[in-house]
Amino acid sequence: MNLPTSVEERVKSREVLHELYYVSVQEGVPLESYISRMAALTSVSNLTYLDTNFETDLLAATLMKQFGLSSIFDAYYAATALSSVPDHTIISTDVVFDKVSGLVRVDPRNL
């Protein structure tokens, strides 16, 4: 099976680390445990984190407005896939990405 470019390259928006913080806080996870979670996630080999820039920030906000995205993190992931992933593929179980024109969502359960 040919995997989409985004899977082969394992590109991830650095915003995932921010989302992990907020999810951990909501779960009542102590800061030490959040740090452990972040260390584990960032130690995955062959995983490249893409920094955001003002263009990504602007595109994320625009996608929120245009497609009714309610999560800034979803908007950043979509903006990153559209601007930095050659085939505009995002690997996710979240159907919210199906609303974004030009984005190709691949459900990891189907890989």
VEXNUTOR-968070 format. One record per residue (C-alpha): x negated, y negated, z negated; residue in one letter. Coordinates in nm, 2 decimals. Example, Ala and Ser with C-alpha at 12.3 -4.5 7.8 and 13.67 -1.06 7.14 Angstrom:
% VEXNUTOR-968070
(node (-1.23; 0.45; -0.78); a)
(node (-1.37; 0.11; -0.71); s)
//
This chain:
% VEXNUTOR-968070
(node (0.00; 0.00; 0.00); m)
(node (-0.13; -0.34; 0.09); n)
(node (-0.10; -0.57; -0.21); l)
(node (-0.03; -0.94; -0.17); p)
(node (-0.33; -1.17; -0.17); t)
(node (-0.23; -1.30; -0.51); s)
(node (-0.25; -0.95; -0.66); v)
(node (-0.58; -0.87; -0.50); e)
(node (-0.74; -1.20; -0.61); e)
(node (-0.56; -1.20; -0.95); r)
(node (-0.51; -1.57; -0.96); v)
(node (-0.32; -1.72; -1.25); k)
(node (-0.23; -2.07; -1.34); s)
(node (-0.40; -2.18; -1.66); r)
(node (-0.06; -2.30; -1.78); e)
(node (0.00; -1.94; -1.89); v)
(node (-0.22; -2.01; -2.19); l)
(node (0.00; -2.30; -2.28); h)
(node (0.31; -2.10; -2.25); e)
(node (0.15; -1.82; -2.46); l)
(node (0.10; -2.08; -2.73); y)
(node (0.47; -2.19; -2.73); y)
(node (0.60; -1.83; -2.72); v)
(node (0.37; -1.73; -3.00); s)
(node (0.49; -2.03; -3.21); v)
(node (0.86; -1.93; -3.14); q)
(node (0.77; -1.57; -3.25); e)
(node (0.62; -1.71; -3.58); g)
(node (0.28; -1.58; -3.48); v)
(node (-0.01; -1.72; -3.69); p)
(node (-0.26; -1.93; -3.51); l)
(node (-0.53; -1.66; -3.56); e)
(node (-0.31; -1.41; -3.38); s)
(node (-0.25; -1.66; -3.10); y)
(node (-0.62; -1.71; -3.06); i)
(node (-0.66; -1.33; -3.04); s)
(node (-0.39; -1.31; -2.78); r)
(node (-0.55; -1.58; -2.58); m)
(node (-0.89; -1.42; -2.61); a)
(node (-0.75; -1.08; -2.49); a)
(node (-0.58; -1.24; -2.19); l)
(node (-0.88; -1.44; -2.09); t)
(node (-1.11; -1.14; -2.11); s)
(node (-0.93; -0.95; -1.83); v)
(node (-1.19; -0.90; -1.56); s)
(node (-1.14; -1.03; -1.21); n)
(node (-0.87; -1.28; -1.33); l)
(node (-0.92; -1.64; -1.21); t)
(node (-0.75; -1.92; -1.39); y)
(node (-0.66; -2.22; -1.18); l)
(node (-0.67; -2.56; -1.34); d)
(node (-0.39; -2.79; -1.28); t)
(node (-0.44; -3.13; -1.12); n)
(node (-0.22; -3.43; -1.06); f)
(node (-0.10; -3.28; -0.73); e)
(node (0.01; -2.96; -0.91); t)
(node (0.18; -3.17; -1.18); d)
(node (0.37; -3.37; -0.93); l)
(node (0.47; -3.07; -0.73); l)
(node (0.59; -2.89; -1.04); a)
(node (0.81; -3.18; -1.14); a)
(node (0.94; -3.21; -0.79); t)
(node (1.03; -2.84; -0.78); l)
(node (1.21; -2.88; -1.11); m)
(node (1.42; -3.15; -0.96); k)
(node (1.47; -2.99; -0.61); q)
(node (1.55; -2.63; -0.72); f)
(node (1.69; -2.69; -1.07); g)
(node (1.41; -2.52; -1.26); l)
(node (1.45; -2.57; -1.63); s)
(node (1.11; -2.44; -1.74); s)
(node (0.80; -2.65; -1.69); i)
(node (0.60; -2.33; -1.70); f)
(node (0.80; -2.17; -1.42); d)
(node (0.76; -2.49; -1.22); a)
(node (0.38; -2.49; -1.27); y)
(node (0.36; -2.12; -1.16); y)
(node (0.57; -2.19; -0.85); a)
(node (0.36; -2.51; -0.77); a)
(node (0.04; -2.31; -0.82); t)
(node (0.16; -2.03; -0.59); a)
(node (0.27; -2.28; -0.32); l)
(node (-0.04; -2.49; -0.33); s)
(node (-0.32; -2.25; -0.42); s)
(node (-0.22; -1.90; -0.31); v)
(node (-0.26; -1.85; 0.07); p)
(node (0.05; -1.63; 0.11); d)
(node (0.25; -1.82; -0.15); h)
(node (0.32; -1.50; -0.34); t)
(node (0.41; -1.49; -0.70); i)
(node (0.42; -1.16; -0.90); i)
(node (0.71; -1.18; -1.14); s)
(node (1.03; -1.02; -1.26); t)
(node (1.19; -1.36; -1.31); d)
(node (1.45; -1.42; -1.04); v)
(node (1.43; -1.79; -1.09); v)
(node (1.15; -1.80; -0.84); f)
(node (1.38; -1.67; -0.57); d)
(node (1.54; -2.02; -0.56); k)
(node (1.22; -2.19; -0.45); v)
(node (1.19; -2.22; -0.07); s)
(node (0.85; -2.10; 0.07); g)
(node (0.77; -1.89; -0.24); l)
(node (0.75; -1.51; -0.20); v)
(node (0.83; -1.32; -0.52); r)
(node (0.71; -0.96; -0.56); v)
(node (0.86; -0.77; -0.85); d)
(node (0.57; -0.58; -1.02); p)
(node (0.80; -0.29; -1.10); r)
(node (0.81; -0.23; -0.72); n)
(node (0.44; -0.21; -0.67); l)
//
